Amino acid sequence: MSTFFLLLAATAAAAAAFRARKASADAALLPAVILVATGAEEPEDTKDIVRVVHRIKEAFPCYGGRLAFSSGRIRALWRARSADEGYRKSHLGLDEMIYSVRNVFSVLASVQETGPRLTLVQGLYLVDGPEYHDLAVLVETLRQIKTFDRDSAPFPWIGLGEPALGKGDGQRDNVFRVAGALAPIFKEAEERKAAVLLASDPFGGINPPAYRNLEDALRSLYNVPAAIALHESRQRAADILAGFAATCPPPGPVLIAPLAPVLSPEAREDIAGAGEERWAAVCRSKGYETVTRLQGLASEDAFADILIENLKRQESALSLRYFG
């Protein structure tokens, strides 16, 4: 009897091991979706990035979801924090993927290690600035790799979703969807009877035509005076505030918020820092009271949904080749 039970237990163990190996193999062959962000230094800001990753996973349940940071300095910061037991204990709610985040090259290599599969890449970017262009060059270069054996090509089915505002001067649908994602800011402005100044990220990439289209969309959707302030065009501040004066004269207030998926330390300083050229200081110098909203667009599900729609368009295009 004991021998029978031993055989039964061994059979059950073997079956469990087989299921585990099969599940591991199946997981290795899953299509992959990778979110690429510059990174975030503050724990609160990383939560917004993780929020987008999880929302993408929900939208693509059959995909293996990954995260990559493009900033080597920020990756090194999180590696150091990962090894700091005291830091970990004081930040128990932080997602483990932040501590182990890698660059996009490493993530793509790990995806390809077990064989080519459909791979979607999405940048956490608002416009097609330098980081988006670098990512686009990388994806296209990988896609173009040819091998003697066609089945051995490492990335035959890889695609890149567009930035939130689309490419070039922005696609009309994307522009209005980004304007819609800004609704919480404008609701607060309406309650405060404030004008809205949206400050571009100093390192987020500049696309004046897309921003002009976004300004037009904001004016058509909200009964609130609003303008986008480009970091490189601070001299426009006087014109912007003069434009506010007719409908929102001093003392205002002016609600200042970042126009960026994630708030970088540079953007935080640019909006609310102590220098005379910071946006809050410029507004106060013109007699306006200021309210700052230091939270990026990635905190809004509506913004993540724009990226998901961009990914779905890529998925449709790639699926014809992948399954065809």
N, C-alpha and C positions, 0 to 999 in steps of 0.2 A: 504493500500500500504506500509506504513511504517513497519507494522508487517511482511509483506512478505520479505522486504529487511533485516529486523533484522534476520529472520529465515535463509535467504540466507547467510548472513554474519556469523551466528553461524555455519551453515553447512560447509562453507568454512574454518572457523577456526578449526572446529573439524577434517576436512580432513587434513589440514596442520599439526595439532598436531599428527594425526595418522601417516602421512608420516615421521614426525620427529622421532617419537618413533620407527618406523620400520627401518629407516636409522640407528638410534642409536643401535638397536638390531642387524642389519646386520653387523655394524661396530664391535660390540662386538664379533661376531662370525668369523670375518676375521682371516685367518691364520696370524701368526706373524713372523717377521724376526727381530732379535735383533743384533746390532753391539756392541761388547764389546771391549773397548779400555782401556789402562791404564789411559789415560786422557791427558790433555794438560793445561799448566799454561798460556801460552802466547795467547792472542786473535787471532793472526795471525795463530798459529798452530791449534787452534780449528776450524778454517775455513776449513782446510784440512780434519778434521774428519767429519764435517758436509757435506762436498762435497761427501765423500764416502757414508754417510747415504742416501743422495738424489739420488746418482747414483744407490744404491741398491733398493731404492723405485721405480725408473724408470724401473729397471729390473724385479721387482716383484710388479706390479701395483695393484694386488688383495690382497696384504698383508698389514698389519699394521706395519710400520717401527718404530723401537724404538732404543734408544741409552743408553748404560750404561758405567760408568767409574768404573774401579776396584780399583783405588786409593782413599781411604777415605780422605787423606789429600787434594787431588785435588778437590774432591766433596765439602769438607768443604770450600775451597777457593772460589769456585763459588757460594756457598750459601751466603757467606759473601758479595761477589760482587753483588749478586742479590738484597740484601737489601740496597746497597749503591746507592742512587739516583744519586749522582755525577758521580760515575763510569759508571752507565748505560747511562747517558747523553753524556758521552765522548766516548762511544762505541756503537753508535746507530745501527751499521751494524751487531752486534753480534746476532746470532740465539738464539731464546728464549730457545731452547732445551738444550743449554749449561748451562744456569742459573738454569734449573730445573732438571739437570741430576741426576740419581740415580744409586745405585749399581745393579748388575745383579739379586740379590735375589728379590729386590723390583720390578724390571721390570717384572721378571717371575711371581711373585705373582699377579701383575696387569693383566697380560695376562691370567692367569688361573682363575681369579676371576669369570668370567662369563661362565666358562666351558672349558673343554679340547678342544684343536684344534691343527692343524699342526703348529709346532713351529720350526723355523730355527734359530740357533745361530751361529754367525761368530765372531771370534776374530780378531782384527786388529793387527795381529802378523806376523812376517816374518818367524820365525822358531818355532818348538815345544819345547819352553823353559818352565820354571817353570809356568808362567802365563797360557800358553796354557794347560799344564797338569792339573792345578787346575780347569780350566774351563771344561776340558774333564771329570774329575772326577765328577764334579757337574752335568753335563748334563746326564752322564750315571747313576748316583745315582737317579736322578729324573725320568729317564725313567724306572728304575727298581722298582719303588714304586708300590706295589700291594694292591688292595682293595678287600673287600668281594664282592662288586658289581663291576664287571669288567668295567662297563661304568663310574664308579666314579673315576677311576685312573686319577690323575691330569695331568700327562704328558706322555700319551701313544705314542704320535707322536712327539717326540722331537729329533732333530739331530744337530750335530756340524760340521760346515765346517772346513776343514783343514787350517793350516797356509799357507801363500803365497808360501813358498818353499816346501810345502808338509810335510809329516812326515818322521822320520828317516833321511836318508841321502838325502832326497829330491827326488821328482818325476821328471823324465827327462823333461816332458812337462812344469811343473811348474818352474823348474830351468831356462829354456830358456825363459819363459814368463817374469820372474822377470828380467832376463838379458835384455830383450827387453824394459821393463819399465824404465830401466836406460839409455835409448838412449839419452835423453836431456843432461845428464851429459857428456856422451862420445862425443856428438856433440860439446859441448863447449870445451872439452879437445882437440879435433881435430883442432878446430879453433885456440886454443892457443898453439898448439903443446906441450901439457902437458901430463904428466903421471897422472893416477888416483889412489888415495888412498881412499878406502871406509872404514870408521871407524865404527865398530859395536857399538851399544848402550850399555853402561855399564850395563844397567838393562834389556836389550831386550832379554836375553836368548842366549846361545852360542850353536852352532851346527857345529863344525869344518868340518865333512864330507860334510854337505850340502854347506858350504861356499867354500870348495875345488871344488865341482862340479860347483858352481856358477862362481868361478874364471876361470875354464876351459871353461865354456860357454861364458864368457865375452871375453876371448882371441880368441875364434872362431868367434865371431860376430863383434869385433871391432879391428881395426888396431891401438890400443893404449895400451901402457904398463899399466897394472892395477894389483892391489893387494888388498886383504881384510885384514885390520888390526884389530885383535881381541884385545879388551880392556885388557884382562887378559894376553896377550902375547906381551907386549910392547917391550920385548927384540928382537922381530922379526923385529923391525923397521930398524935396521942396515942391515939385510939381504934383506928386501924389497927395501930399497933405493939403495943397491948395485946391485940388479936386474934391477932397473930402469936405472942405469948408462950407460949400453951399448947402449940403444936406446934414452934415455932422460937424458944426463949427467947434472950435475949442470951447470948453475943455474936453469935448468928446464924450466918451472915451474912444480910444483905438485899441481893438483887440489884435494882438500880434501873435501869429502862429507859424510854425515851420511848414513849408511846402516841401516835404520830404517823407519818404516811407518810414525812416528811422531817424531820430534826432541824434546827430553827431555832437561831440563836445564842441566842435568849431561852430556848429549852427546854434547851439545853446548860448555860447559866448556872443555870437553875432547878434542874437536877439536881445539878450538881457544882461550882457556884460557891463562892466563899469566904464568902459571907454566912451568918449564923446561921440564916436562914430557908430556906436551900436544902435540898432533900430529903436529900442525903447528910449534911449537917451535923445536921439534925434527928434522923436515925437514930442517928448517932454520939453525940448528946447523951443518947440513951436507952440507951446501952451496946452498940449493935449495930456490928459491923464491916460495911462496905459494899463492894459491887462494882458498878461502873457499866458499862452497856453502851450506848455512845453511837452508836447506829445506828438509823435509822428503818425502818418497816415496808416501805418501797418497795424495800429491799434483798432482800426475799424474793419469789421468783416466785409463791408461793401468794397473796400479797397482790395482785399485779398480775392474777392470774387471776380474783380477785373482781371487779375493775373490768371485765375483759373480759366476764365473764358479764353484768354490768349493761348493758354496751354491746350485747351480743347480744340482750338483751330489747328494747332500744330499736330495734335494727335490724329485728327481726321486726315490731314495730308499725309502723314507718315504711315498710317494704317493701311492705306492703299498699296504702298510698297511692301510693308511688313507682312501683310496677310495675302497679298496678291500673288 
